[in-house]
């Protein structure tokens, strides 16, 4: 859908299949589209065009995208099911993708701008663990992480880093014996 300032209209073509997007400006929008198979697409102010993903992302299942500039774009997902669903992060530097795979089998969550050129990644480990993760990465690779845990289970829905500080805020939920509770967490994050 597209809102022109007065009314909503249904979009067609590549944009009709977008399920996650991030804008640098109104003339530079990056998105993940699913039209039979996932693809990364980019809007230049007039047209949506595919962005070459390369072999490392060809079979990835992409979950989120974060465009900070035309030379600083991130995608988050998992490697193909054959690879075990390992968490995968990739960075676009303006000309090519760098891929940062992990051995962590997890459900990817959200990508958020971090401090000092980093991004924050939320993820929930697969299996019987009762924790959620907030990971930090930069264009040079993975950095420190924070584990959010409770005896019965927890999950992080979104996270925010406060500029000019080491302050990290997250929202999510924790399982209790009576159901679940919404939770807001606050922590200090290590510098990369």
Secondary structure, DSSP 4 states (H G I P E B T S, - for coil): -EE-SS-EE---GGGGGEEEEEEEETTEEEEEEESSSEEEEEE-SS-EEE----TTTTT-EEEEEEEEETTEEEEEEE--GGGT-EEEEEEE-SS-EEEEEEEEEEEEEEEEE-STT-EEEEEEESSS--EEEEEEEETTEEEEEEEEE-SS-EEEEEEEE-TTSSEEEEEEEEEETTEEEEEEEEEE----
